[in-house]
Amino acid sequence: MKLTSLFALLFCISAAVAQQPIRYEVSFPNYVHHEARIKMFIPQVKGVVALRMSRSSPGRYATHEFGKNVYDVTARDSVSGREIKVIQKDGDVYSVAYTGKSLIVEYTLFGDHVDGTYAAIDRQHAHFNMPASFMWAIGQEKRPLEISFAIPAGTNWKIATQLKPGKTANQFSAPDLQYFMDSPTELADFKERSWTVKDTDGKTKTIAVILHGDVSDALMDEYTEEIKKIVTEAGKVFGQLPDFDFGRYTFMIDLMPNNDGDGMEHRNSTIITGRA
């Protein structure tokens, strides 16, 4: 009996260890030049870690060279700080030979294209389509992920995303890589409106609209009312709204003079970009 309990305990400990999340930290030391610095913590590494940038994106039926916007890739041991050699195997694939408690990989992301596919960083905001922005570890797609953002000093940026909120306003998580990659994120001093819907399934669902752009409060209110009409009709057509994760769906809208016009629906959000 004691032996069985011991095996059960060891199994639980092993499972918990195996589920340690990969963690990202995003900062903006040079956002005026369209750069973000991304730090990736990969725990429990044994052997060679293969890292890559994606070449596809949810809802886009084409390949993209997202790796071209990544540079200054470095790696080090999280405990000793010892630098570790990074080998670029291909334009978007990197290899790091390491065994230890936690590997830190750090790189610079350049972004200056606002649409539903790419990333953009400047004085006004940071606009992330996740596949265009974040490296990932090949073979570790099922591990949970955590991410935190360091808001630049002197800005009033807030964060909009469908990711699960964390312990602070700047922390979020995803159960696995696929969920993470399907979660566009906008950091800006945006306007926000929301309302609740008591649905036919008895659940209360929150619909939010966030908008980054030079738009008056009156126009924001008018725009929100139009979206409300669309949401109401969608509920009538299908009998009810979907069972959104965390009970929330977000329309994320970015309207700036140099934006491309685009729209892309995701699991619990929609990204809309345009010129205004």
C-alpha angles and dihedrals in degrees: 000000000000090000091052091050090049092052090048091051092048090049092052092048091048092050092049092050091048089056097057104135129241106239133209128198117193123197135169111216091150104026092138086070095047096260135133124186113221125196120194122197114200113185128206100018121179121180123336123359116205114204129185147173115235124255095198137050134204110276095006114113096199139072121255132194097228090157091072089074095056124086145146092053114183136168135200143165110268094219105041099023089230111162116240126203117255117205118200103216095178139353092284104016126086132183128207123183107211143137118190150091098294136355120210117206117185131186144160121247120204117204132170105143120094114201138098094285111043139042134254132192127180143126091294104048151326115249116191130190096185101222089053092051115034133063118217137199115251111235094019098082093123096058118106117251134213128194136187131186127212105214111221114252114257095027130104094215119158126186128244120186142130090235118116111272116245136206093294134033090257098051128085140162144202130202093230145348097275092056091046093051091051093056114089114198132205126195114190146110089272133167116244136199129173142172137183129240123204097213131207090255089062094250124125112229128192121219115195133189119198120183130188112196146077095294128141122238090246092054091045090054092048092049091049091053090054091051090049089058091053093049092048092051092047089055090051094049095051098031093244142009120268119272095258119206110260087006093276139110121187131201105206112198128184117187116177134142096255100041125118116236109250146136133198129176120217135183098283103359146042125220117211124181132181147141121276 
